[in-house]
Amino acid sequence: MLCEAMVILPDHIHAVWRLPADDANFSVRWKKIKATFTRHCPALSSVGPSKATKGERGIWQRRFWEHCIRDEADFAAHVDYCHWNPVKHGLVERPEAWPYSTVHRAIRRGEFVA
């Protein structure tokens, strides 16, 4: 798997992945990302009964939405969406001001002009 773009915001995350041709198992990947991230976060004080029963810590929603990229224009649009999402949500004025984004890698590679 190759992570083409990712942004972590206070209440959600976006990612663009390039998966192997014979593997589209998004669920396992998200489970591993969420589990690793959660292990590094302090426990929340209140977790609903449903999440507590399943041993969940309450940081993440259970579901996700995947989208199969159709062409290069669709790919570029989704990468831009990741990079501009902190601006859309009013967290920063420019994508490069958000520290939890692959926009910084894209800038170093010359793929995003700040």
N, C-alpha and C positions, 0 to 999 in steps of 0.2 A: 504494500500500500504506500502511496505517495501522497502526502498532505500538500495540496496545491494552495490552499488558503484556509485560515482559521482566525476567528475572533472570539474572545471570551468576554462577555459582558456581565454585569452584576446579577442578572436574572435569566440569561440564556446564552447559548453558544451557537455559532454557525461554522460549518466546515465544508470544504470542497476537497474530495479525495479522488485519486486515480487508483482504482482497484485492479487487481489481476483479472485477466479476461475470464478465468474460470471461477471467480469468487466474488459474490455480491452480498456477503453476509454482514450487512450493516449492523444488525443487532449485537453480534459478538463484539464488534469494534466499539460501539457506543458503550456497551456494558463495561468493557475494560477501561475506557477513558474515564467514565463516570466513577468507577470503583477506585482507580488510582487517585484521581483528583480528590474524592471524598476522604480517603485515608489521610490526606494531608490537611484537612480542614478540621477545626474544632467542632465538637458535637453541638447540634442545636438543642435548645432546651425543650421545645415542644414539637413532637412528631405525632401525627394522627394515628389512631389505632391500626388502620390498614397497613401503613408503612412500618409501624413498630412490629407487627406480626411477621412481616417479611424481612425484618432486620435492616430496613432502609433508614437512612439518616435524615431524609427530608430535603436535601439540597436540590435534587433533580426531579423533573416530571418524568413519568414512566415512558412516555411515548416519544417518537421522533417522526420526522417526515423526510423521506428521501426523494430525490429527483434525479433522473438519469439525464445527463447533459446531452443535448441533441447535436450541437455543432460548435464551432469555435466562437461564434457570437454569443451563444448561450453560456459557454464556459466563461468568457470574459465578463459577461453580465453578472454571473454568480460570484466570481472572484471580487469584482467591484462591490457587489452587495455586501460581502463580508467586510471588506476594508472600510466602506462608508457607513456601516451600521452604527458605530459609536456616535457619528455625527447625526445620523437620523434620529437617534434617541436623546440628543442634546447633551451627551456626556463630554464632548469636545467639539472644537470648531473645525478641526482638520483631522483626517484619519491618522496622520503620523504622530499626533499628540496622544493617541491611545496606546498604552504600553503592551496590551495583551492581544496583539494582532500580528499576523504574518506580513502586514503592510511594510514593516521595517525590512524584512528579507526582500520583498519585492522592490523596495527603494534601492537597496544595495545592488541588486541585480539589474537595475535600470528598467524594471517592468512597471514601475509606478512612479510618476513624476509628482513630487510633492509641491 
